Amino acid sequence: MAWRFSLEAPHRAIDDIHRYNVVFKLNAGRNIGNYNLARCRQVTDGSGRVWLEALGLSDLREDSELEHALIVRTPFEDEGDE
């Protein structure tokens, strides 16, 4: 599987950027951790293109990016970050 090796770099990049974008929010009196994916877009968008190519769906890239823009509403504010 030649494409497997092309996924290693994006995987490492996603792991690295996630470490620096952890956020915590209070939920029912407990701090719940998650990732601020808005700050990870430069990496996650690139990995999306790699997946589309690996699946033979490169021609759907513009549709995929439009759908993402219409659905994902991750705020860029630092509100709730600790």
Buried (B, 14 or more C-beta within 10 A) or exposed (E): EEEEEEBEEBEEBBEEBBEEBEBEEEEEEEEEEEBBBBBBBEBBEBBBBBBBEBEEEEEEEEEBBEEEEEEEEEEEEEEEEE
